């Protein structure tokens, strides 16, 4: 089943994109400077990871617990 049709997999992919973009922005800031177009999507994901990091961490914790327990 594709990650787009399975809600659990979709949430996992979204969390991984947010955390990866945030990590890349911290390591290579010039890589995600463009705020529009296709790269703008990744810039926005990095911004979400920077500003909502406690919520992203809670999302990872809940996803990990749901994988372990269910």
VOZA-896626 format. One line per 5 residues: their letters; for each residue x, y, z of N, C-alpha, C, O. Coordinates in nm, 3 decimals, decimal comma. Layout:
REM VOZA-896626
A	X/Y/Z/X/Y/Z/X/Y/Z/X/Y/Z  ...;
This chain:
REM VOZA-896626
XXXXX	0,084/-0,117/0,000/0,000/0,000/0,000/0,089/0,125/0,000/0,192/0,128/0,068  0,052/0,223/-0,074/0,129/0,346/-0,085/0,117/0,430/0,043/0,018/0,419/0,116  0,217/0,511/0,068/0,215/0,597/0,187/0,108/0,705/0,176/0,067/0,761/0,277  0,063/0,734/0,055/-0,040/0,836/0,040/-0,178/0,786/0,081/-0,264/0,866/0,118  -0,200/0,655/0,075/-0,331/0,601/0,105/-0,341/0,544/0,245/-0,451/0,519/0,294;
XXXXX	-0,229/0,523/0,309/-0,228/0,473/0,446/-0,196/0,591/0,538/-0,087/0,646/0,530  -0,290/0,629/0,624/-0,274/0,750/0,705/-0,155/0,741/0,799/-0,084/0,839/0,818  -0,133/0,626/0,857/-0,020/0,607/0,949/0,112/0,628/0,876/0,202/0,694/0,928  0,125/0,572/0,757/0,248/0,588/0,678/0,264/0,732/0,630/0,375/0,784/0,625  0,153/0,795/0,596/0,158/0,935/0,553/0,211/1,024/0,664/0,294/1,111/0,638;
XXXXX	0,164/1,005/0,787/0,213/1,084/0,899/0,361/1,058/0,925/0,435/1,150/0,961  0,405/0,936/0,908/0,546/0,903/0,925/0,630/0,975/0,821/0,735/1,031/0,854  0,585/0,975/0,698/0,659/1,043/0,591/0,664/1,193/0,615/0,769/1,255/0,595  0,555/1,253/0,658/0,553/1,397/0,686/0,649/1,431/0,799/0,724/1,529/0,790  0,648/1,353/0,906/0,740/1,380/1,017/0,886/1,364/0,975/0,971/1,442/1,016;
XXXXX	0,914/1,264/0,893/1,051/1,245/0,846/1,097/1,357/0,753/1,213/1,398/0,758  1,008/1,408/0,669/1,043/1,520/0,581/1,072/1,644/0,664/1,169/1,715/0,638  0,989/1,671/0,764/1,010/1,788/0,849/1,143/1,779/0,923/1,219/1,876/0,926  1,171/1,664/0,981/1,296/1,652/1,058/1,419/1,654/0,967/1,522/1,710/1,004  1,409/1,594/0,848/1,522/1,595/0,756/1,551/1,735/0,706/1,667/1,776/0,700;
XXXXX	1,447/1,808/0,670/1,468/1,946/0,623/1,524/2,035/0,731/1,608/2,121/0,704  1,479/2,016/0,854/1,532/2,095/0,965/1,679/2,064/0,988/1,759/2,155/1,009  1,716/1,936/0,983/1,855/1,898/0,999/1,942/1,956/0,887/2,051/2,008/0,913  1,894/1,948/0,764/1,971/2,001/0,652/1,987/2,153/0,662/2,092/2,207/0,627  1,884/2,220/0,708/1,894/2,366/0,723/1,994/2,404/0,833/2,063/2,505/0,821;
XXXXX	2,001/2,324/0,937/2,098/2,352/1,044/2,241/2,325/0,997/2,333/2,398/1,034  2,261/2,221/0,919/2,395/2,184/0,874/2,442/2,267/0,754/2,557/2,309/0,749  2,352/2,289/0,659/2,384/2,361/0,535/2,281/2,472/0,513/2,186/2,451/0,437  2,295/2,587/0,577/2,192/2,690/0,568/2,171/2,746/0,428/2,061/2,789/0,394  2,275/2,746/0,346/2,259/2,802/0,212/2,180/2,709/0,120/2,134/2,751/0,014;
XXXXX	2,162/2,585/0,160/2,091/2,488/0,077/1,941/2,518/0,069/1,878/2,493/-0,034  1,885/2,571/0,175/1,741/2,598/0,180/1,713/2,747/0,196/1,637/2,787/0,284  1,773/2,829/0,112/1,750/2,973/0,118/1,630/3,017/0,035/1,565/3,116/0,068  1,601/2,945/-0,072/1,493/2,985/-0,162/1,358/2,957/-0,098/1,331/2,845/-0,054  1,274/3,061/-0,092/1,147/3,050/-0,021/1,028/3,027/-0,114/0,915/3,017/-0,067;
XXXXX	1,052/3,018/-0,244/0,943/2,997/-0,338/0,977/2,878/-0,427/1,091/2,833/-0,434  0,875/2,828/-0,495/0,896/2,718/-0,587/0,907/2,584/-0,517/0,860/2,567/-0,404  0,970/2,488/-0,584/0,982/2,352/-0,532/1,067/2,349/-0,406/1,034/2,278/-0,310  1,177/2,424/-0,404/1,260/2,428/-0,284/1,192/2,500/-0,169/1,226/2,478/-0,053  1,095/2,584/-0,200/1,021/2,654/-0,097/0,943/2,561/-0,007/0,924/2,589/0,111;
XXXXX	0,898/2,449/-0,063/0,829/2,348/0,018/0,920/2,294/0,127/0,878/2,277/0,241  1,045/2,269/0,092/1,140/2,216/0,190/1,181/2,325/0,290/1,206/2,295/0,407  1,187/2,450/0,245/1,215/2,561/0,336/1,103/2,573/0,439/1,129/2,596/0,558  0,979/2,557/0,394/0,865/2,565/0,486/0,865/2,448/0,583/0,830/2,465/0,700  0,902/2,330/0,536/0,910/2,215/0,626/1,017/2,237/0,732/0,999/2,201/0,848;
XXXXX	1,130/2,296/0,692/1,235/2,327/0,790/1,189/2,432/0,889/1,222/2,424/1,008  1,112/2,528/0,843/1,059/2,631/0,933/0,963/2,571/1,034/0,964/2,608/1,152  0,880/2,478/0,991/0,790/2,408/1,083/0,871/2,332/1,188/0,838/2,335/1,306  0,976/2,265/1,144/1,060/2,191/1,237/1,131/2,280/1,337/1,153/2,240/1,452  1,168/2,401/1,295/1,235/2,494/1,387/1,138/2,551/1,489/1,169/2,555/1,608;
XXXXX	1,023/2,593/1,444/0,930/2,663/1,533/0,842/2,571/1,616/0,806/2,605/1,728  0,808/2,456/1,561/0,719/2,364/1,632/0,791/2,238/1,677/0,733/2,130/1,678  0,919/2,253/1,714/0,998/2,135/1,748/0,942/2,054/1,865/0,953/1,931/1,861  0,882/2,113/1,970/0,823/2,028/2,074/0,706/1,944/2,021/0,689/1,830/2,063  0,627/2,000/1,930/0,515/1,927/1,872/0,564/1,817/1,777/0,506/1,709/1,773;
XXXXX	0,669/1,846/1,703/0,726/1,744/1,614/0,784/1,630/1,698/0,768/1,513/1,663  0,851/1,664/1,807/0,905/1,561/1,896/0,793/1,478/1,957/0,806/1,356/1,969  0,683/1,541/1,995/0,569/1,468/2,049/0,508/1,377/1,941/0,463/1,267/1,971  0,508/1,424/1,818/0,460/1,341/1,708/0,546/1,219/1,688/0,495/1,109/1,666  0,679/1,237/1,694/0,769/1,123/1,682/0,751/1,026/1,798/0,753/0,904/1,778;
XXXXX	0,733/1,078/1,917/0,713/0,992/2,033/0,585/0,911/2,020/0,583/0,791/2,047  0,477/0,977/1,979/0,351/0,905/1,964/0,356/0,804/1,850/0,297/0,697/1,860  0,427/0,837/1,741/0,440/0,741/1,631/0,523/0,622/1,675/0,490/0,508/1,641  0,628/0,646/1,749/0,711/0,535/1,798/0,634/0,444/1,892/0,645/0,322/1,883  0,557/0,504/1,982/0,476/0,423/2,074/0,369/0,346/2,001/0,342/0,231/2,036;
XXXXX	0,309/0,407/1,901/0,203/0,334/1,827/0,262/0,219/1,747/0,197/0,116/1,732  0,384/0,235/1,696/0,448/0,125/1,624/0,484/0,013/1,720/0,466/-0,105/1,687  0,535/0,047/1,837/0,573/-0,056/1,933/0,454/-0,129/1,994/0,460/-0,249/2,019  0,347/-0,057/2,019/0,235/-0,116/2,092/0,127/-0,175/2,003/0,055/-0,264/2,046  0,113/-0,127/1,878/0,004/-0,175/1,793/0,054/-0,244/1,673/-0,024/-0,291/1,590;
